[in-house]
């Protein structure tokens, strides 16, 4: 995840060049992914079932069980890989994830359903501009039981892997428990499609030196995590995420972790 100007050009979505397809995808049989597209946490042996006590709506005190935030927008593109912006991938994963959670009896609100930001993004200071946008996203999902910000990473081309952040001062123990469940399922699902992602762990954003930027999304008061699925700036992972099967596996990883979190919550 990186900060970029809204003026950054975005190349339209295109099929990946076969010369850069990763070896893990060549010749694989994807029937497992297709058969499990309605399931959760396949690598952990979970099946899609209605959670004990889950109803068709969140408890009366809440607007929804889950708030999903597809990170970034066309005004703050984020990382990019092979001409596709982070904001495009995050919305794709969120729209896959929402019906999975609803099939388990959880209610879901999205912070955005298109490519636009929620605010004017006009404040001259980048930190304040980002804080205002993140506050609007937290407000957009309403009063939810948990909040999950979906992201992909950016940085030096050599970096790769999957990592999850929480804020220790914001429902710290519950946020960490939520993060650990999602991180574990996400890593398992990527391993399940034959890609041995690097497990970069679950981290407190303050301890890791990232108290600002899009990590403002971790300040909403409810258990919250920000998940960096893969590095778009890495050639292997940037090409891998172009594949529908990869984004489906990532959505299933999120779903498995969220279902596990609520099941353990009673």
MOKA-V671805 format. One record per backbone hydrogen bond with DSSP energy under -0.5 kcal/mol. CO is the residue of the C=O (numbers start at 0). NH is the residue of the N-H. E is the energy in kcal/mol with one decimal. If there is no record, write none. Layout:
CO/NH/E + CO/NH/E
//
This chain:
4/7/-1.7 + 8/10/-0.5 + 16/19/-2.3 + 17/20/-0.8 + 21/24/-1.8 + 21/25/-0.9 + 24/27/-1.4 + 27/29/-0.7 + 28/31/-0.5 + 29/33/-2.1 + 30/34/-2.9 + 31/35/-1.7 + 33/36/-1.0 + 35/38/-2.3 + 40/43/-1.3 + 40/45/-2.0 + 41/44/-1.7 + 46/48/-0.8 + 50/53/-2.2 + 58/61/-2.7 + 63/144/-1.0 + 64/145/-1.5 + 65/67/-0.6 + 65/108/-2.5 + 66/68/-0.5 + 66/147/-2.9 + 67/69/-0.6 + 67/110/-2.4 + 68/70/-0.9 + 68/149/-2.9 + 72/75/-0.9 + 75/72/-1.1 + 76/86/-1.4 + 78/85/-2.8 + 80/83/-1.6 + 82/10/-0.6 + 83/80/-2.0 + 84/87/-1.0 + 84/88/-1.5 + 85/89/-2.7 + 86/90/-1.3 + 87/91/-1.8 + 88/92/-2.4 + 89/93/-2.3 + 90/94/-2.2 + 91/95/-1.3 + 92/96/-2.5 + 93/97/-2.3 + 94/98/-0.6 + 95/99/-0.9 + 96/100/-2.2 + 97/101/-2.1 + 98/102/-2.0 + 99/103/-0.6 + 100/103/-0.9 + 100/105/-2.0 + 101/104/-1.6 + 103/50/-2.0 + 106/64/-0.6 + 106/65/-2.4 + 108/67/-2.9 + 114/73/-3.1 + 123/125/-0.6 + 124/128/-2.8 + 125/129/-2.4 + 126/130/-2.4 + 127/131/-2.5 + 128/132/-1.8 + 129/133/-2.6 + 130/134/-2.5 + 131/135/-1.9 + 132/136/-1.8 + 133/137/-2.2 + 134/138/-2.1 + 135/139/-2.0 + 136/140/-1.2 + 137/141/-0.5 + 138/141/-0.9 + 141/143/-1.1 + 142/62/-3.1 + 142/63/-1.1 + 144/222/-0.7 + 145/66/-2.5 + 146/224/-1.8 + 147/68/-3.1 + 147/149/-0.6 + 148/226/-2.3 + 149/70/-2.3 + 150/228/-2.5 + 152/231/-2.4 + 152/232/-0.6 + 155/158/-1.9 + 161/199/-2.6 + 162/227/-3.1 + 163/202/-2.9 + 164/225/-2.3 + 165/167/-0.5 + 165/204/-3.0 + 166/169/-1.8 + 167/171/-0.5 + 168/170/-0.6 + 170/174/-3.4 + 171/175/-2.7 + 172/176/-2.1 + 173/177/-2.6 + 174/178/-2.6 + 175/179/-2.8 + 176/180/-1.9 + 177/181/-2.2 + 178/182/-2.7 + 179/183/-2.2 + 180/184/-2.1 + 181/185/-2.8 + 182/186/-2.4 + 183/187/-2.2 + 184/188/-2.5 + 185/189/-2.1 + 186/190/-2.4 + 187/191/-2.1 + 188/192/-1.0 + 189/192/-0.6 + 189/194/-2.3 + 190/193/-1.7 + 193/195/-0.6 + 194/196/-2.0 + 196/198/-0.5 + 197/161/-2.8 + 197/199/-1.1 + 200/163/-2.1 + 202/165/-2.2 + 202/204/-0.5 + 203/207/-2.4 + 204/209/-3.6 + 205/208/-1.5 + 211/214/-1.9 + 212/215/-1.8 + 213/216/-1.6 + 214/217/-1.7 + 215/218/-1.5 + 222/146/-2.3 + 224/148/-2.6 + 225/164/-3.0 + 226/150/-2.2 + 226/228/-0.8 + 227/162/-1.9 + 229/152/-2.9 + 229/231/-0.8 + 230/233/-1.2 + 233/237/-3.6 + 234/238/-1.6 + 235/239/-2.1 + 236/240/-2.1 + 238/241/-0.9 + 239/242/-1.7 + 242/245/-0.7 + 242/246/-1.8 + 243/247/-2.3 + 244/248/-2.1 + 245/249/-2.4 + 246/250/-2.2 + 247/251/-2.3 + 248/252/-2.0 + 249/253/-2.2 + 250/254/-2.5 + 251/40/-1.0 + 251/255/-2.8 + 252/256/-2.0 + 253/257/-2.5 + 254/258/-2.8 + 255/259/-2.1 + 256/260/-2.2 + 257/261/-2.3 + 258/262/-2.5 + 259/263/-2.2 + 260/264/-1.0 + 261/265/-0.8 + 262/265/-0.6
//
